[in-house]
Structures are given as structure tokens and as C-alpha cells.
């Protein structure tokens, strides 16, 4: 699914260089739902963005053997000057999907009304999240990346989102970042703990949760 080969990654915060991963080689198990856990600030979201190809490692490389989504709900790639419709059309073409089918799905799912044809920069955060979630679900992937499952919209919208997401999981795998043990239990079978700039793999999900909860930094 994903092969990390000698991957190192760091970034600067207020002029201070923080190392996230240091020469990590690791293969994510195929055909399994994988959790990523660790204390705040260790680089879980950074790793997720690298798996998606949104960010590149400083050194090393990441090989993907499946078609992988961007992190679900991620709206950072939208062009604010383009309308919701134009952004959706662009992404559908980029991934070789049926453009009109994707547009119809997202327009129905996101329920943005006339705003679907207005520039993204006029959207509230909730509107952008609904558009991003709808677009994530409209395109078929072999593996979906989920960086903290968040509840968007009213109760009816959340229920519809959950049904649509679970339908996708019937034929795809997920990699999930979450602090929630219940979420990890619901969606994942195994996982990795980020600790000391390395990935520690646990084949049993309860072992991963136990190690995470025992970490004094968690």
C-alpha cells in the first residue's frame, strides 16, 4: 500500500527546527485498515500529508501501490477564486473521474444551494468542509486517508455522511489519524505509533491503543 524508504522529515516552528521522522523505512500492511497514533506535535498530520503526496519528505521516498485519496475533508487545495463547481470539475478531471457524475454527487451531497456556483473565498469553514467531504466521497479510491474524523453539518447531514463513508469502506481501505480509542477501534485493525521520530508497528489494535495510552506525552 505505502512503502516509506529512508524517509526523513522536519519543519520549522518559530525559527526552531523540529524533526518528525528520521531515516524511517516501513511498509504499511496491504488490505488492512491502519491507525496512526501519537501525542500532539509528533507529526501525525505531516505523515498523512506525505502519504497523500501533498508534502514531500526532506530525504527518502514514498512508494504508493494503490490509488490514494487526499486527507478526507481537506480543503487546503481549493482555489479560493474559483467557484465550488469549478474546483470540483478540476479535481474530477485531475483524477480521471466522470466529471458530470462527480459534480452531480457533490452538489446533491454538500447541499450548498446557489453557493455551489460562488467563489470558495465566500464560503464559511463549514461550507468548505461539506464541499471537501462530498468531493472526497464522490471519487473512488483504493485507500482513503482520514485525519481526525470530524462531524460536519446537522444531524441529518452527519448521518448521511456516515452511511456514505461506510459504503465506501465496503470496497476500500483506510488510514486513520485519531486520538480517539473508540474511533480507532471502529475503523482500524492494526496501526503505528509515532515515537522518537520512528514508527512502531502493532499488529493488534488493542496493543497500539495500550501503548498510546501508556505514553506520558499522550
Secondary structure, 3 states (H helix, E strand, C coil): CEEEEEEEEEEEECCEEEEEEEEEEEECCCCCCEEEECCCCCCHHHHHHHHHCCCCCCEEEEEECCCEEEECCCCCCCCCCCEHHHHHHHHHHHCCCCHHHHHHHHHHHHCCHHHHHCEHHHCCHHHHHHHHHHHHHHCCCCEEEEECCCCCCCHHHHHHHHHHHHHHHCCCEEEEECCCHHHHHHHCCEEEEEECCEEEEECCHHHHHHHHHHCCCC
